[in-house]
Amino acid sequence: MNEQEQAQEAMVQFIELANKLKNDGLPVKVVSWGLMNASATYATYSVVGNAGALTESGIGKVAD
């Protein structure tokens, strides 16, 4: 599976989880907010690691 196919599969799994959370009673806007926060947090982690804070160079990398 190439990276694009892997990304598609990951997206499908995130949507399945979001639907499960919704079906378990969470409001859609709460599920959406949670997924967006998780995405931003993971994007930060993927660029700067788990050092606990963003440096100027890390902020630039996330923004790019």
Backbone torsions as a table, in degrees:
resi	resn	phi	psi	omega
1	MET	NA	128.3	179.1
2	ASN	-80.2	174.3	-176.4
3	GLU	-61.5	-38.1	-180.0
4	GLN	-64.5	-41.8	177.5
5	GLU	-66.8	-38.1	176.9
6	GLN	-64.1	-41.9	178.4
7	ALA	-63.5	-40.3	177.7
8	GLN	-62.1	-43.7	179.4
9	GLU	-65.2	-40.5	177.0
10	ALA	-61.3	-43.3	179.0
11	MET	-60.6	-43.5	179.0
12	VAL	-59.3	-43.1	-179.2
13	GLN	-67.4	-37.2	176.2
14	PHE	-64.1	-41.3	179.1
15	ILE	-65.7	-40.4	176.8
16	GLU	-60.4	-43.1	177.5
17	LEU	-63.9	-43.0	178.8
18	ALA	-60.1	-43.0	178.9
19	ASN	-65.2	-36.5	177.1
20	LYS	-63.5	-44.8	179.0
21	LEU	-61.1	-42.5	178.0
22	LYS	-62.8	-45.5	-179.0
23	ASN	-67.3	-23.8	176.3
24	ASP	-81.3	-1.3	172.8
25	GLY	113.6	-2.5	177.4
26	LEU	-75.8	140.6	176.1
27	PRO	-63.2	145.2	-179.2
28	VAL	-54.9	-40.7	-178.5
29	LYS	-66.3	-31.0	177.1
30	VAL	-71.1	-42.1	177.1
31	VAL	-61.3	-45.9	179.5
32	SER	-60.9	-46.2	179.4
33	TRP	-59.9	-44.5	179.8
34	GLY	-62.3	-43.4	178.7
35	LEU	-65.4	-39.6	179.7
36	MET	-66.9	-40.4	177.4
37	ASN	-65.7	-41.8	178.2
38	ALA	-62.0	-41.2	179.5
39	SER	-62.7	-46.1	179.7
40	ALA	-64.5	-42.7	179.1
41	THR	-62.7	-44.6	-178.9
42	TYR	-69.1	-36.5	177.0
43	ALA	-60.7	-42.2	177.8
44	THR	-63.1	-48.4	-179.9
45	TYR	-59.5	-41.8	-176.8
46	SER	-65.3	-24.1	-178.3
47	VAL	-95.0	-43.5	-171.4
48	VAL	-111.6	-5.8	179.6
49	GLY	82.7	-162.9	-173.4
50	ASN	-108.8	42.5	-178.3
51	ALA	-78.2	-10.8	175.4
52	GLY	96.4	-9.9	-179.6
53	ALA	-156.3	153.2	176.0
54	LEU	-91.6	133.8	171.5
55	THR	-93.9	172.3	178.6
56	GLU	-56.9	-41.4	-179.0
57	SER	-66.6	-36.5	178.8
58	GLY	-67.9	-39.5	178.0
59	ILE	-61.6	-41.9	178.2
60	GLY	-62.1	-41.5	-179.9
61	LYS	-64.0	-42.5	179.1
62	VAL	-66.5	-39.6	-178.7
63	ALA	-67.9	-31.5	180.0
64	ASP	-76.2	NA	NA
